[in-house]
Amino acid sequence: MTVCAESEDAAAALRAVAEQKPDLAVVDISLKNYNGLELIKKLRQRAPQMAVLVLSIHDENLYAERALQVGARGYVMKQEATEHILDAIRRVTPCPHQGEAGVEEPHRTAPAGHALAARGTPALA
């Protein structure tokens, strides 16, 4: 996986997605001056083929269902991120070359309040 953009706010995230055309966007629900759920809706409208994964500090019991309803394909709490983020990325980004998900280790993750767009690379068997 290659990180192709990082954004501190929704406007920058939307610009980055338009320019970079990533396979995956990792979005925090808590964004500076914007609602992460609204950003997910806009991302899905502008890039319907792109997977969206929520990485949030908020309890999944409160936000996961809402995030999935607006178009996210997965939800991971930041407290569990170290253990579950790679598995979640593999599950939401199918690899066209292998018929299933598969990505290499990420180079870095986004700080809180950032939206991160990533372009996936199939893992080699």
N, C-alpha and C positions, 0 to 999 in steps of 0.2 A: 504494500500500500504506500502511496505517495501522498503526502499532504500538499495540496495545490493552492490552498487559500486558508486564511484565518481572519475572522471578523469580530469586532467588538460590538457591532450593532446590526440591526436588521437591514438597514439600507446597504451597508457594506457587504453583508452576506448575500443579498439579492444580486448585487453587482458581480460579486465573485462567482456565483453560480452561473450567471449569464455569460461571463467571460471564460470561465474554466470548464464548464460542463462536466462536473464531477459525477461519479457513480453513487456517491454517498455524501450526505451532510449529517454531521453530528451536531445537534442543537440543544442548548440549555434552555429550559423553560423560563428562567430568569435572565432576561436580557436588559441591557441599559436602555431605558426609555421605550421599551416595547414588550409586548407579550409574546413569549415563545410559541404559544399555540397559534397565534395569528401568523407568525412567521412560517410555521409549518404549512398552514393553509396556502399561503402565497407561494412557497417553494413548490408545493405539489401542483399548483395551477401553472406555474411557469416551467417546471421540469418534471412532468408526471412520471417519467421513467426513472428518476433518481430516487434512491432509497433514503429515508430519513430515520435516524436513530436519535432518540432523546437520551441525553446524559444529564441527570439532574439531582440536586440535593433534596428535592421535594419527595415526600413519601409516595411511592407508586400507588398506594391505595387511593390517594386523592387525585392524581394526575395521569396515571398510565392509560386508563380507559379514555379520557378526553383526548390525550395525545394520539391514540390509535384512531379515534373517531375522525380526527382532522387530517389524518394521512400518514402519521408516523408508522413505521413497520416494527419498531421495538422501543423498549424503555429500560434503561439501566440507571439505578441509583448510584450516585458518586461514591457512596460508602462501599459499594460492591464492585466498583469499576475495575479495580486491579484484577480481580478474579474472573469477571464476566465480560469485559468489553470486547475482547477478541472473538469470543464465541458469539456474542450478539452481532458483531460486524459480519461474521461469516454467515450467520443466519439471515440477515436482511439484504445481503448483496450476493445474489447468485453469480457464479462464475460461468460465463457462456462456453468456455473452452472445456470445462469439466462436467457440466450439467448439474453442478452443485456449488455451494459457496466455497470460497477459498481465497484467502488473502495472506500476504506476508505480514510480519510484525509491523506495527505502526512506528514511525520515527519519533513522534511526539504527540501529546494530547493538548487540547485547548484548556486554558485557564477558565475559571468560573466566569460566567457571563459572556462567553465567546461562542460564536457559531463556527464550526470547523467543517470545511468541505474536503473530502478526500477522493482521490481517483484510485480505484482499486486495480490491482494487478493480480492475475491468476497465480496461485501458488503452484510451483512446479512439483510434480510427483516424483 
